[in-house]
Amino acid sequence: MNESRLSLPLTLVLALFNLFVLNGQEKSITLSTNQNGSSREYVARDV
């Protein structure tokens, strides 16, 4: 029972983490293509 209860929060956390990582990559790609600057890329990755 404890394992099944822990598996749900862990999956949700991993899913949210993956969403944030994917969003960060998309933002860095769009900013790098729009601004053509590596500095903007790092800023997007930090955010």
PDB file of N, H, CA, C and O in Angstrom:
ATOM      1  N   MET A   1       0.842  -1.206   0.000  1.00  0.00           N
ATOM      2  CA  MET A   1       0.000   0.000   0.000  1.00  0.00           C
ATOM      3  C   MET A   1       0.873   1.250   0.000  1.00  0.00           C
ATOM      4  O   MET A   1       0.588   2.206  -0.722  1.00  0.00           O
ATOM      5  N   ASN A   2       1.933   1.249   0.804  1.00  0.00           N
ATOM      6  H   ASN A   2       2.165   0.473   1.390  1.00  0.00           H
ATOM      7  CA  ASN A   2       2.802   2.425   0.872  1.00  0.00           C
ATOM      8  C   ASN A   2       3.498   2.677  -0.465  1.00  0.00           C
ATOM      9  O   ASN A   2       3.662   3.825  -0.878  1.00  0.00           O
ATOM     10  N   GLU A   3       3.906   1.597  -1.139  1.00  0.00           N
ATOM     11  H   GLU A   3       3.773   0.665  -0.803  1.00  0.00           H
ATOM     12  CA  GLU A   3       4.591   1.761  -2.421  1.00  0.00           C
ATOM     13  C   GLU A   3       3.649   2.352  -3.457  1.00  0.00           C
ATOM     14  O   GLU A   3       4.050   3.215  -4.237  1.00  0.00           O
ATOM     15  N   SER A   4       2.402   1.897  -3.474  1.00  0.00           N
ATOM     16  H   SER A   4       2.077   1.196  -2.840  1.00  0.00           H
ATOM     17  CA  SER A   4       1.450   2.423  -4.448  1.00  0.00           C
ATOM     18  C   SER A   4       1.126   3.886  -4.153  1.00  0.00           C
ATOM     19  O   SER A   4       0.878   4.668  -5.070  1.00  0.00           O
ATOM     20  N   ARG A   5       1.128   4.247  -2.883  1.00  0.00           N
ATOM     21  H   ARG A   5       1.329   3.611  -2.138  1.00  0.00           H
ATOM     22  CA  ARG A   5       0.846   5.638  -2.522  1.00  0.00           C
ATOM     23  C   ARG A   5       2.019   6.543  -2.890  1.00  0.00           C
ATOM     24  O   ARG A   5       1.825   7.706  -3.246  1.00  0.00           O
ATOM     25  N   LEU A   6       3.226   6.011  -2.803  1.00  0.00           N
ATOM     26  H   LEU A   6       3.384   5.066  -2.513  1.00  0.00           H
ATOM     27  CA  LEU A   6       4.412   6.813  -3.131  1.00  0.00           C
ATOM     28  C   LEU A   6       4.641   6.887  -4.636  1.00  0.00           C
ATOM     29  O   LEU A   6       5.230   7.848  -5.131  1.00  0.00           O
ATOM     30  N   SER A   7       4.181   5.884  -5.355  1.00  0.00           N
ATOM     31  H   SER A   7       3.703   5.103  -4.952  1.00  0.00           H
ATOM     32  CA  SER A   7       4.428   5.861  -6.794  1.00  0.00           C
ATOM     33  C   SER A   7       3.676   6.997  -7.491  1.00  0.00           C
ATOM     34  O   SER A   7       4.188   7.579  -8.447  1.00  0.00           O
ATOM     35  N   LEU A   8       2.472   7.316  -7.022  1.00  0.00           N
ATOM     36  H   LEU A   8       2.057   6.843  -6.245  1.00  0.00           H
ATOM     37  CA  LEU A   8       1.700   8.385  -7.668  1.00  0.00           C
ATOM     38  C   LEU A   8       2.382   9.745  -7.535  1.00  0.00           C
ATOM     39  O   LEU A   8       2.595  10.399  -8.556  1.00  0.00           O
ATOM     40  N   PRO A   9       2.732  10.201  -6.346  1.00  0.00           N
ATOM     41  CA  PRO A   9       3.417  11.497  -6.218  1.00  0.00           C
ATOM     42  C   PRO A   9       4.730  11.544  -6.998  1.00  0.00           C
ATOM     43  O   PRO A   9       5.077  12.574  -7.575  1.00  0.00           O
ATOM     44  N   LEU A  10       5.456  10.430  -7.013  1.00  0.00           N
ATOM     45  H   LEU A  10       5.174   9.593  -6.544  1.00  0.00           H
ATOM     46  CA  LEU A  10       6.734  10.399  -7.733  1.00  0.00           C
ATOM     47  C   LEU A  10       6.500  10.553  -9.228  1.00  0.00           C
ATOM     48  O   LEU A  10       7.248  11.259  -9.904  1.00  0.00           O
ATOM     49  N   THR A  11       5.478   9.904  -9.743  1.00  0.00           N
ATOM     50  H   THR A  11       4.870   9.330  -9.194  1.00  0.00           H
ATOM     51  CA  THR A  11       5.184  10.031 -11.179  1.00  0.00           C
ATOM     52  C   THR A  11       4.763  11.458 -11.498  1.00  0.00           C
ATOM     53  O   THR A  11       5.158  12.007 -12.527  1.00  0.00           O
ATOM     54  N   LEU A  12       3.967  12.062 -10.625  1.00  0.00           N
ATOM     55  H   LEU A  12       3.646  11.617  -9.789  1.00  0.00           H
ATOM     56  CA  LEU A  12       3.528  13.442 -10.852  1.00  0.00           C
ATOM     57  C   LEU A  12       4.716  14.393 -10.824  1.00  0.00           C
ATOM     58  O   LEU A  12       4.819  15.291 -11.659  1.00  0.00           O
ATOM     59  N   VAL A  13       5.610  14.195  -9.864  1.00  0.00           N
ATOM     60  H   VAL A  13       5.526  13.466  -9.185  1.00  0.00           H
ATOM     61  CA  VAL A  13       6.800  15.051  -9.757  1.00  0.00           C
ATOM     62  C   VAL A  13       7.671  14.894 -11.002  1.00  0.00           C
ATOM     63  O   VAL A  13       8.159  15.881 -11.553  1.00  0.00           O
ATOM     64  N   LEU A  14       7.862  13.659 -11.438  1.00  0.00           N
ATOM     65  H   LEU A  14       7.466  12.857 -10.991  1.00  0.00           H
ATOM     66  CA  LEU A  14       8.680  13.420 -12.631  1.00  0.00           C
ATOM     67  C   LEU A  14       8.021  14.034 -13.862  1.00  0.00           C
ATOM     68  O   LEU A  14       8.702  14.604 -14.715  1.00  0.00           O
ATOM     69  N   ALA A  15       6.709  13.919 -13.953  1.00  0.00           N
ATOM     70  H   ALA A  15       6.156  13.456 -13.260  1.00  0.00           H
ATOM     71  CA  ALA A  15       5.989  14.493 -15.096  1.00  0.00           C
ATOM     72  C   ALA A  15       6.133  16.017 -15.103  1.00  0.00           C
ATOM     73  O   ALA A  15       6.397  16.612 -16.148  1.00  0.00           O
ATOM     74  N   LEU A  16       5.959  16.646 -13.937  1.00  0.00           N
ATOM     75  H   LEU A  16       5.744  16.163 -13.089  1.00  0.00           H
ATOM     76  CA  LEU A  16       6.106  18.100 -13.845  1.00  0.00           C
ATOM     77  C   LEU A  16       7.539  18.512 -14.175  1.00  0.00           C
ATOM     78  O   LEU A  16       7.768  19.498 -14.876  1.00  0.00           O
ATOM     79  N   PHE A  17       8.502  17.740 -13.658  1.00  0.00           N
ATOM     80  H   PHE A  17       8.316  16.940 -13.089  1.00  0.00           H
ATOM     81  CA  PHE A  17       9.908  18.041 -13.926  1.00  0.00           C
ATOM     82  C   PHE A  17      10.197  17.970 -15.424  1.00  0.00           C
ATOM     83  O   PHE A  17      10.885  18.830 -15.973  1.00  0.00           O
ATOM     84  N   ASN A  18       9.662  16.933 -16.080  1.00  0.00           N
ATOM     85  H   ASN A  18       9.102  16.234 -15.634  1.00  0.00           H
ATOM     86  CA  ASN A  18       9.857  16.785 -17.525  1.00  0.00           C
ATOM     87  C   ASN A  18       9.213  17.944 -18.274  1.00  0.00           C
ATOM     88  O   ASN A  18       9.769  18.442 -19.253  1.00  0.00           O
ATOM     89  N   LEU A  19       8.035  18.376 -17.811  1.00  0.00           N
ATOM     90  H   LEU A  19       7.583  17.972 -17.016  1.00  0.00           H
ATOM     91  CA  LEU A  19       7.349  19.496 -18.468  1.00  0.00           C
ATOM     92  C   LEU A  19       8.181  20.763 -18.355  1.00  0.00           C
ATOM     93  O   LEU A  19       8.336  21.496 -19.331  1.00  0.00           O
ATOM     94  N   PHE A  20       8.719  21.025 -17.162  1.00  0.00           N
ATOM     95  H   PHE A  20       8.593  20.430 -16.369  1.00  0.00           H
ATOM     96  CA  PHE A  20       9.523  22.233 -16.963  1.00  0.00           C
ATOM     97  C   PHE A  20      10.792  22.175 -17.814  1.00  0.00           C
ATOM     98  O   PHE A  20      11.198  23.177 -18.401  1.00  0.00           O
ATOM     99  N   VAL A  21      11.413  20.999 -17.878  1.00  0.00           N
ATOM    100  H   VAL A  21      11.083  20.184 -17.401  1.00  0.00           H
ATOM    101  CA  VAL A  21      12.640  20.852 -18.663  1.00  0.00           C
ATOM    102  C   VAL A  21      12.342  21.071 -20.145  1.00  0.00           C
ATOM    103  O   VAL A  21      13.090  21.760 -20.838  1.00  0.00           O
ATOM    104  N   LEU A  22      11.242  20.480 -20.629  1.00  0.00           N
ATOM    105  H   LEU A  22      10.634  19.920 -20.065  1.00  0.00           H
ATOM    106  CA  LEU A  22      10.884  20.640 -22.038  1.00  0.00           C
ATOM    107  C   LEU A  22      10.546  22.095 -22.335  1.00  0.00           C
ATOM    108  O   LEU A  22      10.943  22.625 -23.372  1.00  0.00           O
ATOM    109  N   ASN A  23       9.813  22.745 -21.429  1.00  0.00           N
ATOM    110  H   ASN A  23       9.490  22.314 -20.586  1.00  0.00           H
ATOM    111  CA  ASN A  23       9.466  24.155 -21.617  1.00  0.00           C
ATOM    112  C   ASN A  23      10.728  25.007 -21.653  1.00  0.00           C
ATOM    113  O   ASN A  23      10.833  25.926 -22.465  1.00  0.00           O
ATOM    114  N   GLY A  24      11.679  24.712 -20.784  1.00  0.00           N
ATOM    115  H   GLY A  24      11.594  23.965 -20.125  1.00  0.00           H
ATOM    116  CA  GLY A  24      12.926  25.462 -20.750  1.00  0.00           C
ATOM    117  C   GLY A  24      13.699  25.304 -22.052  1.00  0.00           C
ATOM    118  O   GLY A  24      14.271  26.269 -22.558  1.00  0.00           O
ATOM    119  N   GLN A  25      13.719  24.078 -22.602  1.00  0.00           N
ATOM    120  H   GLN A  25      13.254  23.293 -22.191  1.00  0.00           H
ATOM    121  CA  GLN A  25      14.427  23.846 -23.856  1.00  0.00           C
ATOM    122  C   GLN A  25      13.756  24.599 -24.993  1.00  0.00           C
ATOM    123  O   GLN A  25      14.431  25.189 -25.837  1.00  0.00           O
ATOM    124  N   GLU A  26      12.413  24.579 -25.018  1.00  0.00           N
ATOM    125  H   GLU A  26      11.865  24.100 -24.332  1.00  0.00           H
ATOM    126  CA  GLU A  26      11.693  25.281 -26.075  1.00  0.00           C
ATOM    127  C   GLU A  26      11.954  26.782 -25.995  1.00  0.00           C
ATOM    128  O   GLU A  26      12.148  27.436 -27.020  1.00  0.00           O
ATOM    129  N   LYS A  27      11.961  27.331 -24.775  1.00  0.00           N
ATOM    130  H   LYS A  27      11.803  26.800 -23.942  1.00  0.00           H
ATOM    131  CA  LYS A  27      12.208  28.758 -24.607  1.00  0.00           C
ATOM    132  C   LYS A  27      13.618  29.112 -25.049  1.00  0.00           C
ATOM    133  O   LYS A  27      13.819  30.132 -25.709  1.00  0.00           O
ATOM    134  N   SER A  28      14.607  28.277 -24.694  1.00  0.00           N
ATOM    135  H   SER A  28      14.443  27.449 -24.158  1.00  0.00           H
ATOM    136  CA  SER A  28      15.994  28.567 -25.075  1.00  0.00           C
ATOM    137  C   SER A  28      16.135  28.512 -26.590  1.00  0.00           C
ATOM    138  O   SER A  28      16.850  29.323 -27.179  1.00  0.00           O
ATOM    139  N   ILE A  29      15.454  27.555 -27.224  1.00  0.00           N
ATOM    140  H   ILE A  29      14.873  26.897 -26.745  1.00  0.00           H
ATOM    141  CA  ILE A  29      15.547  27.430 -28.685  1.00  0.00           C
ATOM    142  C   ILE A  29      14.903  28.638 -29.364  1.00  0.00           C
ATOM    143  O   ILE A  29      15.469  29.193 -30.306  1.00  0.00           O
ATOM    144  N   THR A  30      13.734  29.045 -28.897  1.00  0.00           N
ATOM    145  H   THR A  30      13.274  28.594 -28.132  1.00  0.00           H
ATOM    146  CA  THR A  30      13.028  30.168 -29.516  1.00  0.00           C
ATOM    147  C   THR A  30      13.804  31.459 -29.294  1.00  0.00           C
ATOM    148  O   THR A  30      13.919  32.282 -30.202  1.00  0.00           O
ATOM    149  N   LEU A  31      14.339  31.639 -28.079  1.00  0.00           N
ATOM    150  H   LEU A  31      14.246  30.970 -27.341  1.00  0.00           H
ATOM    151  CA  LEU A  31      15.094  32.860 -27.797  1.00  0.00           C
ATOM    152  C   LEU A  31      16.388  32.893 -28.602  1.00  0.00           C
ATOM    153  O   LEU A  31      16.795  33.949 -29.085  1.00  0.00           O
ATOM    154  N   SER A  32      17.032  31.742 -28.746  1.00  0.00           N
ATOM    155  H   SER A  32      16.701  30.884 -28.353  1.00  0.00           H
ATOM    156  CA  SER A  32      18.294  31.709 -29.489  1.00  0.00           C
ATOM    157  C   SER A  32      18.045  31.999 -30.965  1.00  0.00           C
ATOM    158  O   SER A  32      18.864  32.650 -31.614  1.00  0.00           O
ATOM    159  N   THR A  33      16.926  31.525 -31.499  1.00  0.00           N
ATOM    160  H   THR A  33      16.261  30.996 -30.971  1.00  0.00           H
ATOM    161  CA  THR A  33      16.617  31.755 -32.913  1.00  0.00           C
ATOM    162  C   THR A  33      16.148  33.196 -33.126  1.00  0.00           C
ATOM    163  O   THR A  33      16.404  33.790 -34.173  1.00  0.00           O
ATOM    164  N   ASN A  34      15.467  33.745 -32.134  1.00  0.00           N
ATOM    165  H   ASN A  34      15.260  33.262 -31.284  1.00  0.00           H
ATOM    166  CA  ASN A  34      14.977  35.120 -32.271  1.00  0.00           C
ATOM    167  C   ASN A  34      16.093  36.141 -32.064  1.00  0.00           C
ATOM    168  O   ASN A  34      16.216  37.097 -32.830  1.00  0.00           O
ATOM    169  N   GLN A  35      16.895  35.940 -31.040  1.00  0.00           N
ATOM    170  H   GLN A  35      16.796  35.164 -30.418  1.00  0.00           H
ATOM    171  CA  GLN A  35      17.934  36.914 -30.706  1.00  0.00           C
ATOM    172  C   GLN A  35      19.277  36.550 -31.333  1.00  0.00           C
ATOM    173  O   GLN A  35      20.143  37.411 -31.481  1.00  0.00           O
ATOM    174  N   ASN A  36      19.458  35.279 -31.702  1.00  0.00           N
ATOM    175  H   ASN A  36      18.754  34.579 -31.581  1.00  0.00           H
ATOM    176  CA  ASN A  36      20.739  34.833 -32.252  1.00  0.00           C
ATOM    177  C   ASN A  36      21.889  35.143 -31.300  1.00  0.00           C
ATOM    178  O   ASN A  36      22.970  35.548 -31.729  1.00  0.00           O
ATOM    179  N   GLY A  37      21.644  34.948 -29.995  1.00  0.00           N
ATOM    180  H   GLY A  37      20.766  34.619 -29.647  1.00  0.00           H
ATOM    181  CA  GLY A  37      22.691  35.220 -29.016  1.00  0.00           C
ATOM    182  C   GLY A  37      22.778  34.105 -27.998  1.00  0.00           C
ATOM    183  O   GLY A  37      21.752  33.600 -27.541  1.00  0.00           O
ATOM    184  N   SER A  38      23.997  33.710 -27.634  1.00  0.00           N
ATOM    185  H   SER A  38      24.830  34.120 -28.005  1.00  0.00           H
ATOM    186  CA  SER A  38      24.174  32.620 -26.665  1.00  0.00           C
ATOM    187  C   SER A  38      23.780  33.087 -25.267  1.00  0.00           C
ATOM    188  O   SER A  38      23.364  32.280 -24.436  1.00  0.00           O
ATOM    189  N   SER A  39      23.908  34.391 -25.005  1.00  0.00           N
ATOM    190  H   SER A  39      24.246  35.047 -25.679  1.00  0.00           H
ATOM    191  CA  SER A  39      23.567  34.912 -23.681  1.00  0.00           C
ATOM    192  C   SER A  39      22.074  34.723 -23.407  1.00  0.00           C
ATOM    193  O   SER A  39      21.674  34.370 -22.297  1.00  0.00           O
ATOM    194  N   ARG A  40      21.272  34.959 -24.418  1.00  0.00           N
ATOM    195  H   ARG A  40      21.597  35.246 -25.319  1.00  0.00           H
ATOM    196  CA  ARG A  40      19.824  34.775 -24.275  1.00  0.00           C
ATOM    197  C   ARG A  40      19.505  33.307 -24.013  1.00  0.00           C
ATOM    198  O   ARG A  40      18.559  32.984 -23.296  1.00  0.00           O
ATOM    199  N   GLU A  41      20.298  32.436 -24.596  1.00  0.00           N
ATOM    200  H   GLU A  41      21.067  32.698 -25.179  1.00  0.00           H
ATOM    201  CA  GLU A  41      20.094  31.006 -24.421  1.00  0.00           C
ATOM    202  C   GLU A  41      20.301  30.623 -22.955  1.00  0.00           C
ATOM    203  O   GLU A  41      19.521  29.859 -22.388  1.00  0.00           O
ATOM    204  N   TYR A  42      21.362  31.164 -22.348  1.00  0.00           N
ATOM    205  H   TYR A  42      21.996  31.785 -22.809  1.00  0.00           H
ATOM    206  CA  TYR A  42      21.649  30.844 -20.954  1.00  0.00           C
ATOM    207  C   TYR A  42      20.571  31.412 -20.045  1.00  0.00           C
ATOM    208  O   TYR A  42      20.186  30.775 -19.065  1.00  0.00           O
ATOM    209  N   VAL A  43      20.082  32.605 -20.363  1.00  0.00           N
ATOM    210  H   VAL A  43      20.395  33.122 -21.159  1.00  0.00           H
ATOM    211  CA  VAL A  43      19.037  33.233 -19.552  1.00  0.00           C
ATOM    212  C   VAL A  43      17.790  32.370 -19.574  1.00  0.00           C
ATOM    213  O   VAL A  43      17.151  32.169 -18.541  1.00  0.00           O
ATOM    214  N   ALA A  44      17.440  31.859 -20.749  1.00  0.00           N
ATOM    215  H   ALA A  44      17.959  32.023 -21.588  1.00  0.00           H
ATOM    216  CA  ALA A  44      16.254  31.030 -20.864  1.00  0.00           C
ATOM    217  C   ALA A  44      16.433  29.730 -20.088  1.00  0.00           C
ATOM    218  O   ALA A  44      15.485  29.221 -19.492  1.00  0.00           O
ATOM    219  N   ARG A  45      17.648  29.198 -20.098  1.00  0.00           N
ATOM    220  H   ARG A  45      18.419  29.612 -20.582  1.00  0.00           H
ATOM    221  CA  ARG A  45      17.898  27.951 -19.372  1.00  0.00           C
ATOM    222  C   ARG A  45      17.797  28.171 -17.868  1.00  0.00           C
ATOM    223  O   ARG A  45      17.313  27.307 -17.138  1.00  0.00           O
ATOM    224  N   ASP A  46      18.258  29.336 -17.408  1.00  0.00           N
ATOM    225  H   ASP A  46      18.651  30.038 -18.002  1.00  0.00           H
ATOM    226  CA  ASP A  46      18.169  29.633 -15.979  1.00  0.00           C
ATOM    227  C   ASP A  46      16.710  29.752 -15.554  1.00  0.00           C
ATOM    228  O   ASP A  46      16.331  29.316 -14.467  1.00  0.00           O
ATOM    229  N   VAL A  47      15.901  30.343 -16.420  1.00  0.00           N
ATOM    230  H   VAL A  47      16.209  30.697 -17.303  1.00  0.00           H
ATOM    231  CA  VAL A  47      14.479  30.503 -16.100  1.00  0.00           C
ATOM    232  C   VAL A  47      13.814  29.159 -16.252  1.00  0.00           C
ATOM    233  O   VAL A  47      12.608  29.038 -16.036  1.00  0.00           O
TER     234      VAL A  47
END
